Amino acid sequence: MSTKTVTVATPAEGDVLWDTSEKVFEDIRAEEGQKATVFIHSVPFEGSVSLVNLMTSTRLQRKGFKLTVVLYGPAVLLGAAGRGYPAVGKEGFPGNLAVNRQLQTLLDEGATIYACRFAMGALYGMREDDLIPGIKAFNPLDVLDSALTAWREGHFQLNTWTM
């Protein structure tokens, strides 16, 4: 059996271990009138995909894109206004309301957010009144037409599916 021959100090809080100043790619900003649409079909709290997509959406918004977010399938649950425990608006665990806060930030900064009525009603028993105010329910036939509209208008598109 070998004896350990190398000892490396464990990183301490505040130590910087990465070059955070280097940016490899150009910091692209939207040109006047450019649009972006983010389509999310993802289960809330099943990994970080939904939250990361909403944070990426916020970056797109702040880069100047006119932003649309389309929630469909299980992603409609992201828009639930009644989230919290032991009461609505209270965090049942740290980060429990991160999705709600990110959606509210997007709405406050001018994004348009849609949630599919079919997924809300047929899959999850969710009413339109259960959505965070400002999120607009839409017809399930609009899922495809929203994608076609984004394509026709030349939007940057981000599409994420998780099952």
C-alpha positions in Angstrom: 0.0 0.0 0.0 1.3 3.5 -0.9 1.6 6.4 1.4 0.2 9.7 0.3 3.0 11.9 -1.1 1.2 15.1 -2.2 -0.9 17.4 0.0 -2.8 20.2 -1.5 -4.6 22.9 0.6 -8.3 22.7 0.5 -9.8 25.8 -1.0 -11.1 28.3 1.5 -14.2 30.5 1.2 -13.4 33.5 -1.0 -10.5 31.8 -2.9 -10.8 32.4 -6.6 -10.0 29.2 -8.5 -11.0 30.3 -12.0 -10.2 33.1 -14.4 -13.5 34.9 -14.3 -12.3 37.9 -16.2 -11.7 36.1 -19.5 -14.6 36.1 -22.0 -14.0 34.0 -25.1 -16.9 35.0 -27.2 -18.2 38.4 -28.2 -20.8 40.0 -25.9 -23.6 40.1 -28.4 -26.4 42.6 -27.9 -29.7 42.7 -29.7 -30.0 45.1 -32.6 -33.0 47.3 -32.7 -36.2 45.2 -33.1 -34.5 41.8 -32.7 -36.6 39.2 -30.9 -36.1 35.9 -29.0 -38.4 33.2 -28.0 -37.7 30.6 -25.3 -39.8 27.4 -25.4 -39.8 25.4 -22.2 -41.3 21.9 -21.9 -39.7 20.9 -18.6 -40.8 19.5 -15.2 -40.3 22.2 -12.5 -37.7 21.2 -9.8 -36.6 18.1 -11.8 -33.0 19.2 -12.1 -32.1 22.8 -12.9 -33.2 23.0 -16.6 -36.3 25.2 -16.0 -34.5 27.7 -13.7 -31.5 27.9 -16.0 -33.7 28.5 -19.0 -35.5 31.3 -17.1 -32.1 32.8 -16.1 -31.0 32.6 -19.7 -34.3 34.3 -20.7 -33.5 37.1 -18.3 -30.0 37.5 -20.0 -31.7 37.6 -23.4 -34.1 40.3 -22.1 -31.2 42.4 -20.7 -29.3 42.0 -23.9 -32.1 44.0 -25.6 -34.2 41.2 -27.2 -37.9 41.5 -27.2 -38.6 38.3 -25.3 -41.3 35.8 -25.4 -41.4 32.7 -23.2 -43.7 29.8 -24.1 -44.5 27.4 -21.3 -46.1 24.1 -22.4 -46.4 20.6 -21.2 -45.2 20.3 -17.6 -43.6 23.7 -17.8 -47.0 25.3 -17.2 -46.5 24.4 -13.6 -43.6 26.9 -13.5 -46.2 29.7 -13.6 -48.2 28.6 -10.5 -49.0 31.6 -8.4 -49.9 29.5 -5.4 -46.4 28.1 -4.7 -45.1 28.2 -1.2 -45.2 26.4 2.1 -46.5 26.6 4.8 -48.3 29.5 3.1 -48.3 30.9 -0.4 -45.2 33.0 -0.9 -43.2 31.4 1.9 -40.2 29.3 1.0 -40.6 25.7 2.1 -36.9 25.2 1.4 -34.2 27.6 0.2 -34.8 28.3 -3.5 -38.4 27.0 -3.4 -39.6 30.3 -5.0 -36.6 30.9 -7.3 -38.7 30.1 -10.4 -41.5 32.4 -9.3 -39.1 35.2 -8.7 -37.4 34.7 -12.1 -40.7 34.7 -13.9 -41.7 37.9 -12.0 -38.4 39.5 -13.0 -39.1 38.7 -16.6 -42.6 40.1 -16.5 -41.4 43.2 -14.6 -38.7 43.8 -17.3 -41.2 43.5 -20.2 -41.2 39.9 -21.3 -44.3 38.2 -22.6 -45.0 34.8 -21.1 -47.5 32.3 -22.2 -48.8 29.0 -20.7 -50.7 26.3 -22.6 -54.3 25.9 -21.5 -54.3 22.2 -22.5 -51.5 21.3 -20.3 -52.9 23.4 -17.5 -56.4 21.9 -17.6 -56.1 18.4 -19.1 -52.8 17.4 -17.5 -52.6 19.3 -14.2 -56.1 20.6 -13.3 -54.7 24.1 -13.2 -57.0 27.1 -13.8 -56.0 30.3 -15.6 -56.6 32.1 -12.3 -53.8 29.9 -10.8 -51.2 31.6 -13.0 -48.8 34.3 -11.8 -50.5 37.6 -12.8 -49.2 38.7 -16.2 -48.7 35.2 -17.6 -51.2 34.7 -20.5 -52.9 31.4 -21.1 -53.1 30.3 -24.7 -54.7 27.8 -27.0 -52.8 24.5 -27.4 -53.0 25.0 -31.2 -50.8 28.0 -30.6 -47.8 25.9 -29.5 -46.9 25.1 -33.1 -48.0 28.5 -34.4 -45.9 30.3 -31.8 -42.8 28.4 -33.1 -43.8 29.1 -36.7 -44.3 32.8 -35.9 -40.9 32.9 -34.2 -39.3 31.3 -37.3 -41.1 33.6 -39.7 -40.1 36.7 -37.8 -36.4 35.6 -37.5 -36.4 35.2 -33.7 -33.4 33.7 -31.9 -35.0 30.5 -30.5 -34.1 28.3 -27.5 -36.0 25.1 -27.1 -35.7 22.7 -24.1 -37.5 19.5 -23.5 -37.2 17.3 -20.4 -39.4 14.4 -19.6 
